[in-house]
Amino acid sequence: PCGCHERAQKFYQSRSFVNLERNFMILSGDFSVLSLNKEPGLSNMKTLISHNRPEDSEQPYVVIIDPIRDYHSLSENEDEMSRLWNTLRAWQYEMKFALIMVHHESDKPILDAWGQSIQRKGTARSRGHSVNPQSMDTMLGIRREINKPVTSLELTWEKVRHGPVPAEGYILVDYTRMHVDWIGFKKRIFPSQRQKFIQDYLERSPLEGEEKEAQE
């Protein structure tokens, strides 16, 4: 199974009371049959989306593509990506669904006037051609602070086209049990407070075996 399947299995192991039945469908494996820039992938993807929407049209319908790079063979550095975004936007209007796409950020450094590397912000965090962030209504930036089983993630709103910009903050993520908890708003939480939040969580929900060693 793919990483998404593995995380979903951990989620259900710790939440046996949750039953989403057919309302939560995961598809993984050979992504080429769902290519968004050529047939038969386009037809397959459209059929998959249209045939799995909730019977009650008032229920929210969300499609998550993770990551978008696996579902096309286009060059992300060229404006030909606009064809892909236009297709998805047309499907959204036609089939009435919200779309969440996971897109990795650029690893190319940005230099200031003195030649020093600076952190990418806003739409500059997006990898590839500028048409990619331009086609998105909202960009939520996620940074994993420490590569450990239990860590904190920084959430920043790099673009919000509609409505006010939400406050930025931090969340705790336990990757062993797929548990998520709100730590606090970015302006009110210091690094020492984030570390204490994680320590308190680990005291309440200790890790075992290899995961405990990785955390230490």
Disulfide bonds with the S-S distance in Angstrom:
none
